[in-house]
Amino acid sequence: MTTTPLRKDAARNWERIVATARDLVDQGVPLQLNDVAHRAGVGVATVYRHFATPEALLETVATPCLEDLVAHGEQALTEPDPWRALEGFLFRVVEAQVTDAALPPVAAAAADALPRTTELKTSLATAGTALLDRAHAAGVVRADLTAADVVPLMCGVAHAVAVRGGGPGDRIDTARRFLATLLDGVQT
């Protein structure tokens, strides 16, 4: 599918809107399109022209992180050691969960506003499942661990990190420590 490139002024507005939304998400402020328009210094109609819903805007903010995770998952599939591949992938996912405030609500959403989000989430799940399947085939993870188990376990680690609090560096260190403990329990 080809899309018509935006005019320069429209592209600048789009970038300003997304940057403003990124700042709001990072501050923990729920996205409201009227508020984003005001803070971005653009008209409300301009925001609505680019993003029909707050969910579409939030997904756009989360897209670079999702793209990075998908790329990392695809790269991990080339790692010859199945355990290292799975472990590295899961560490990257949990770090993203605790450092990018846009990721958890987008990942948890039952429905997506944008087809690109659905595509990225599907690719991410496919890579994760393939990595787990390789680890199972190599006999390096518990046989009863399923891909459906991994998602809530990862969310549990991210939630535990959020409850514990701390600065960004502390959250990453804590997430890595908590995930290492979890992985010790699933490794054979």
C-alpha positions as CSV (number, residue, x, y, z in Angstrom):
1,M,0.0,0.0,0.0
2,T,1.4,3.4,-1.0
3,T,0.6,6.5,0.8
4,T,0.8,10.0,-0.4
5,P,3.7,11.9,1.3
6,L,2.5,14.7,3.6
7,R,3.1,18.3,2.6
8,K,6.0,19.8,4.5
9,D,3.7,21.8,6.8
10,A,1.5,18.8,7.5
11,A,4.6,16.6,8.2
12,R,5.8,19.2,10.7
13,N,2.4,19.3,12.4
14,W,2.4,15.5,12.5
15,E,5.8,15.4,14.1
16,R,4.9,18.1,16.6
17,I,1.7,16.2,17.5
18,V,3.6,12.9,18.0
19,A,6.4,14.6,20.0
20,T,3.9,16.3,22.2
21,A,2.0,13.0,22.8
22,R,5.3,11.3,23.5
23,D,6.0,13.9,26.2
24,L,2.6,13.5,27.7
25,V,2.8,9.7,27.8
26,D,6.2,9.9,29.4
27,Q,4.8,12.2,32.1
28,G,1.9,9.7,32.7
29,V,-0.7,12.1,31.3
30,P,-3.6,10.4,29.5
31,L,-3.9,11.5,25.9
32,Q,-6.8,13.7,25.0
33,L,-6.7,15.0,21.5
34,N,-7.9,18.5,22.4
35,D,-5.2,18.8,25.0
36,V,-2.5,17.5,22.6
37,A,-3.6,20.1,20.0
38,H,-3.4,22.9,22.6
39,R,0.0,21.8,23.8
40,A,1.4,21.2,20.3
41,G,0.2,24.6,19.2
42,V,-2.0,23.3,16.4
43,G,-5.7,23.3,15.7
44,V,-7.9,20.5,17.1
45,A,-9.0,19.7,13.5
46,T,-5.3,19.2,12.6
47,V,-4.9,16.6,15.3
48,Y,-8.1,14.8,14.3
49,R,-7.0,14.9,10.6
50,H,-4.0,12.9,11.5
51,F,-5.3,10.8,14.4
52,A,-9.0,9.8,14.6
53,T,-8.7,8.6,18.3
54,P,-6.4,8.9,21.2
55,E,-5.6,5.2,20.8
56,A,-4.4,5.8,17.3
57,L,-2.1,8.5,18.6
58,L,-0.8,6.3,21.4
59,E,-0.1,3.5,19.0
60,T,1.8,5.9,16.8
61,V,3.9,6.9,19.8
62,A,4.5,3.2,20.6
63,T,5.4,2.2,17.0
64,P,9.1,2.9,17.2
65,C,9.4,0.7,20.3
66,L,7.4,-2.1,18.7
67,E,9.5,-1.9,15.5
68,D,12.6,-2.2,17.6
69,L,11.3,-5.2,19.5
70,V,10.3,-6.9,16.2
71,A,13.7,-6.3,14.7
72,H,15.3,-7.6,17.9
73,G,13.1,-10.7,17.8
74,E,14.0,-11.4,14.2
75,Q,17.7,-10.9,15.0
76,A,17.4,-13.2,18.0
77,L,16.2,-16.0,15.7
78,T,19.6,-15.9,14.1
79,E,21.4,-16.6,17.4
80,P,22.6,-20.2,17.3
81,D,22.1,-20.8,21.1
82,P,18.4,-21.2,21.7
83,W,18.6,-20.3,25.4
84,R,20.7,-17.1,24.8
85,A,18.3,-16.1,22.0
86,L,15.2,-16.4,24.2
87,E,16.8,-14.9,27.2
88,G,18.1,-11.9,25.2
89,F,14.8,-11.3,23.6
90,L,12.9,-11.5,26.9
91,F,15.4,-9.1,28.5
92,R,14.8,-6.6,25.7
93,V,11.0,-6.9,26.0
94,V,11.0,-6.3,29.7
95,E,13.3,-3.4,29.4
96,A,11.0,-1.8,26.8
97,Q,8.0,-2.5,29.1
98,V,9.6,-0.6,32.0
99,T,11.1,2.3,30.0
100,D,8.5,3.1,27.3
101,A,5.2,4.2,28.9
102,A,3.4,3.8,25.6
103,L,4.2,0.1,25.2
104,P,2.2,-1.5,28.1
105,P,-1.2,-0.1,27.3
106,V,-0.7,-0.7,23.5
107,A,0.5,-4.2,24.1
108,A,-2.4,-4.9,26.5
109,A,-5.2,-3.5,24.3
110,A,-7.7,-6.1,23.1
111,A,-8.2,-4.2,19.8
112,D,-5.9,-2.0,17.8
113,A,-6.8,1.3,16.2
114,L,-4.1,1.0,13.5
115,P,-3.4,-1.9,11.2
116,R,0.3,-1.3,11.6
117,T,0.0,-2.0,15.3
118,T,-1.7,-5.3,14.7
119,E,1.0,-6.2,12.2
120,L,3.8,-5.4,14.7
121,K,2.1,-7.1,17.6
122,T,1.6,-10.2,15.5
123,S,5.2,-10.2,14.3
124,L,6.4,-9.8,17.9
125,A,4.3,-12.7,19.1
126,T,5.4,-14.8,16.2
127,A,9.1,-14.2,17.0
128,G,8.6,-14.9,20.7
129,T,6.8,-18.1,20.0
130,A,9.5,-19.2,17.5
131,L,12.2,-18.5,20.1
132,L,10.3,-20.4,22.8
133,D,9.8,-23.3,20.4
134,R,13.5,-23.4,19.6
135,A,14.2,-23.4,23.3
136,H,11.8,-26.3,23.8
137,A,13.3,-28.3,21.0
138,A,16.7,-27.8,22.5
139,G,15.4,-28.9,25.9
140,V,16.6,-25.8,27.7
141,V,13.2,-24.6,29.1
142,R,10.5,-26.4,31.0
143,A,8.3,-28.4,28.7
144,D,5.1,-27.1,30.3
145,L,6.0,-23.4,29.6
146,T,3.8,-22.0,26.8
147,A,3.9,-18.8,24.9
148,A,0.5,-18.0,26.5
149,D,2.3,-18.3,29.9
150,V,5.2,-16.0,28.9
151,V,3.1,-12.9,28.3
152,P,1.5,-12.6,31.7
153,L,4.8,-13.6,33.4
154,M,6.6,-10.7,31.6
155,C,3.7,-8.4,32.5
156,G,4.1,-9.5,36.1
157,V,7.8,-8.6,36.1
158,A,7.0,-5.2,34.6
159,H,4.2,-4.6,37.2
160,A,6.5,-5.7,40.1
161,V,9.1,-3.2,38.8
162,A,6.5,-0.4,38.7
163,V,5.3,-1.2,42.2
164,R,8.9,-1.1,43.4
165,G,9.5,2.3,41.7
166,G,12.8,4.1,41.3
167,G,14.4,6.0,38.5
168,P,14.8,4.8,34.9
169,G,18.2,3.2,35.6
170,D,16.9,1.5,38.7
171,R,13.9,0.2,36.9
172,I,16.0,-1.5,34.2
173,D,18.3,-3.0,36.8
174,T,15.4,-4.3,38.8
175,A,13.6,-5.6,35.7
176,R,16.7,-7.5,34.7
177,R,17.2,-9.0,38.2
178,F,13.5,-10.0,38.5
179,L,13.5,-11.5,35.0
180,A,16.8,-13.4,35.7
181,T,15.1,-14.9,38.8
182,L,12.1,-15.9,36.7
183,L,14.2,-17.4,34.0
184,D,16.1,-19.4,36.5
185,G,12.8,-21.0,37.3
186,V,11.9,-21.9,33.7
187,Q,15.3,-23.1,32.6
188,T,16.0,-26.8,32.7
